[in-house]
Amino acid sequence: MRKPVRMFVSSFVVAFAALGISVSAATAAGPDHSKASGFTATFPAGTVCAFTATWDVKETNANQLVFPVDANGDQLVRTAGHAITVVTNFDTGEWITLSGGVRQDLIFRADGTIDVWINGTVLAAAGVPDLGGPSMWWFRGHLHDVLDATFTRTAHSFTGNATDICAALS
């Protein structure tokens, strides 16, 4: 039997590896524009929480802009909009519904690192090798992370409010 635990606050989802973001090497003058679509991501027990957790991005109203690579080899991928996401603890059946908006800038650097700048709300998971991992947080504010070429978080700064989702669903 599923027991709901509901939080209705602002949100959008970032799951760097799960998104499968493709970076275009196009050199056209303007950015490529597309709609962001929903997805489901599963995190086995021990990878971000002590339990198996899933993100089910049920509805999105977000746009993605993939800008051309600039002269120094960097490329910006911007996502802005709104999403409704359900995070579930498979062990207990409890879930949390999160919804709201975000502006997320991913800057893919020529050296292989990635700068992540987020204003608004975001559900973020850090795996075992990540700085601050394993963990899953609901951030509301301003976030800046640096990832290496394998999407491993090597630096993290945040101002605002944060909720530990693993603890909320335990």
C-alpha positions, -999 to +999 in steps of 0.1 A: +000+000+000+013+034-009+013+061+017+016+096+002+038+123+018+031+154-002+051+186-005+038+212-029+067+237-034+085+249-064+106+224-084+123+213-115+144+182-120+181+179-128+195+145-132+226+152-151+233+117-164+196+107-166+187+136-188+210+124-216+217+159-227+232+160-261+256+188-268+255+200-304+287+211-322+267+233-345+280+267-352+248+283-364+241+319-352+211+311-329+204+284-304+185+252-312+152+253-294+132+223-281+107+213-255+120+194-225+102+161-220+093+140-189+114+110-179+118+084-152+151+078-133+157+050-108+184+052-082+192+017-067+195+015-029+228+030-016+235+051-047+217+083-035+195+072-006+196+041+016+165+029-003+157+026-040+143+059-052+126+069-085+120+103-100+089+104-123+088+137-141+051+136-150+046+170-166+069+195-180+064+229-195+100+237-201+121+249-230+157+239-238+181+261-258+213+246-271+236+275-280+264+272-306+299+264-293+317+297-287+352+307-298+369+292-268+351+258-272+325+263-245+288+256-250+257+267-231+226+245-227+198+264-210+166+249-196+138+271-182+103+262-172+082+242-148+078+205-139+058+182-117+079+154-103+070+125-080+098+110-059+091+075-045+107+053-018+102+018-033+108+002+001+079+019+019+058+031-010+059+067+003+062+095-022+066+133-024+052+154-052+073+184-061+064+212-086+077+246-096+101+264-119+137+268-126+163+283-149+193+260-154+224+268-173+249+240-181+281+253-195+301+225-211+337+237-210+363+228-237+384+211-210+356+186-203+343+202-171+307+214-167+295+244-147+259+241-135+241+274-125+206+271-112+182+298-101+148+286-088+140+251-077+157+218-085+157+183-073+193+171-073+209+137-065+245+132-057+260+097-061+286+079-040+316+094-059+302+130-058+312+157-034+284+156-008+271+122-020+252+101-016+223+124-011+191+138-027+181+174-020+152+198-030+169+231-035+151+265-036+175+294-044+208+297-062+230+268-069+264+265-085+281+231-091+311+220-110+312+186-126+341+167-142+338+151-176+322+120-160+294+141-144+310+137-110+304+167-088+337+182-076+324+216-062+291+228-048+278+261-034+242+270-026+222+298-010+185+294-001+164+267+014+171+230+011+152+198+020+168+164+025+145+142+004+161+109+016+153+119+052+118+130+042+110+096+027+128+075+053 
